[in-house]
Amino acid sequence: MLRTSIPRLCWFVFCAYAVTGCSEGELTAEPQPYEAAREFSQADKVAARALSISNTEVMATTESPYERALLCRHGLAEMSTLIREGWGSNSEQEQALQQAEGFFDQRLRDLAGADGKSPDDVQEDLEQTAQDNQDPAMNLRIVAGCLERLQQG
């Protein structure tokens, strides 16, 4: 059931990211005509990853699965709050959010147990993660990456 909810959550993440990442500036570049496929430089690829909605650079530089689970859980909590308080959620969306929260909570508990962390340690780590990761757009990008990885298996 969680796997069928992931596309919906990804859509919510995309919408939330679009809202938090919108700029009031105007586009100044003219649209380019269709070009044949071309090779991209390493710099182009780095720039594309930086602009990706599911930019997971933060996740890639995170050292342990436990720390990644903290980031996923925090990002999901931020997204859930945004959806519930900002737009409201219907019963289907609420069910999908609850399933994802349950999944990421369980993953965090499992990894914490493997690292010998107590529930109090986990709570302290979650609070520190929240303090260190306050950018809403980045949090939504993190949770998009988490959901993408979950969907891929």
Steps between C-alpha positions, in 0.01 A plus 500: 500500500787739576643457150170615346506808723854601408408656163238713677753609759751580228236719335441678832873554538523640150210738562635608837845554355356699212316726744799553730747535217307740277667824412329824415762576233427466131668261263731690271631220280331436170384142444747307288399293199523125531856378494625151429626305800842616611764411750500696826810606686561401860423862601166477316417177683589653839279800424212275394526298823498822700180609328328163529194492721630188669852637547648245734846651536436544871399135520805387305736681735324369811721237658267243651165339418378623842584861411325460163196359680500806728502728195220302333285505812557871554431584136180297503386669821559841341315401183211353698467818703503709184229287339280471808524861616554673168258326270311249708485138404220267406465151647696332220788747533493468878519122471799526265676742738435274799633196313816681397549638852456151644749356254768764565439484878554124493811531286641759741422280804661196335817688411512668841473161669781364284714798608410445868308827528223547754168671418631807686813498280282482189286791620810710567639410158168593333501835679857565389413398144206742503724776631764433234252469210258791502486581128151388386604458137798282592288292738253437219784404268631259762162333547456480122830312484395274787170417333675448167741252659211325673308471175805358322527234768 
